Amino acid sequence: MEKISIIIPVYNAEPYINKCLDSIVNQTYKNIEIICVNDGSLDSSGGVCDQYAKKDSRIKVFHKANGGESSARNAGLKIATGKYIGFVDCDDWVEPDMYEVLYNQVTGSNAQISIANFFKNSDIQQIPMQNLNHIPDRNISTKEMMLFALNRDYYAGYCSYIWNKLFDANVIKRNEIQFDENIKLGGDVLFHAQYVLLSESVGLYVDKPLYHYYQRDSSTSHTSDISLKSDIMMAYKKIEELLNERGFSDISFWARGFYCYHASVAAKIALEQNNLDVFSSMQDEIRIHYDDYIRTNESFPEKHEMMQKLMRCRN
């Protein structure tokens, strides 16, 4: 029963933080430390965390000036003492047996990461994610994990986010893996790639939804801030470089395909905002990476048409 450190970056989460913390406090796996990093919240989120800490000695609360989600997660990593590391977003929650299942899956094996399926939640529905292709019930290689993470259309229940996974703290420390604080959107995707590739990890996957990913309209992923969209493009560019450096250049086109997709998202926002310079720049990026995008979306001709329309559009 080795200790699991669960890191929660907290920012303006007053409507959600009680549900999040309740789900973690009541885990069937008891040997946990819960690290709440209050990242300069402007509401009562930090105070709520303090109240929970008074009732449960497993909870540690760290208050800091606002620095963004990556900064908060790095602060949590610095004080974590567990053998394993988990991450939960402050507006999400977990099934009661999540960490027991992930721990039992990885302990005693030669795997360095344990992954579970998840639910996508909104205010009106809860959807368990479905993998169109089967993820094998065995050790998953480094290359397979990267492909599952990058081929989301067929492996939606894996994803490259960090919150449905359990990481080995020794791997993080040995490879000096941190969240890139210059990347405000996509830092978790880059962290996963660094963890898997730098350690040449072996993983284990359980096709059981254990994490609840709550999508709210105000989340960073729904932002119309073009600079944040360029951040996630930078994340995928770094993933491409990592794949090439670690001997997986044969699958690095997947990262370029995602880069192209996010360039298209930025292009649409720029067009809506009449930011013609950025739109023209994103058109150039789409043209450069178009072939990779097509290669990663061979089964989806409607996506080809969308990209072609953006490339034809005159600013």
Secondary structure by P-SEA (a helix, b strand, c coil): ccbbbbbbbcccccccaaaaaaaaaacccccbbbbbbccccccaaaaaaaaaaaacccbbbbbbccccaaaaaaaaaaaccccbbbbbccccccccaaaaaaaaacccccccbbbbbbbbbccccccccccccccccccccaaaaaaaaaacccccccccccccccccaaaaaaaccccccccccaaaaaaaaaaacccccccccccccccccccccccccccccaaaaaaaaaaaaaaaaaaaaacccccaaaaaaaaaaaaaaaaaaaaaacaaaaaaaaaaaaaaaaaaaaaaccccaaaaaaaaaaaaccc
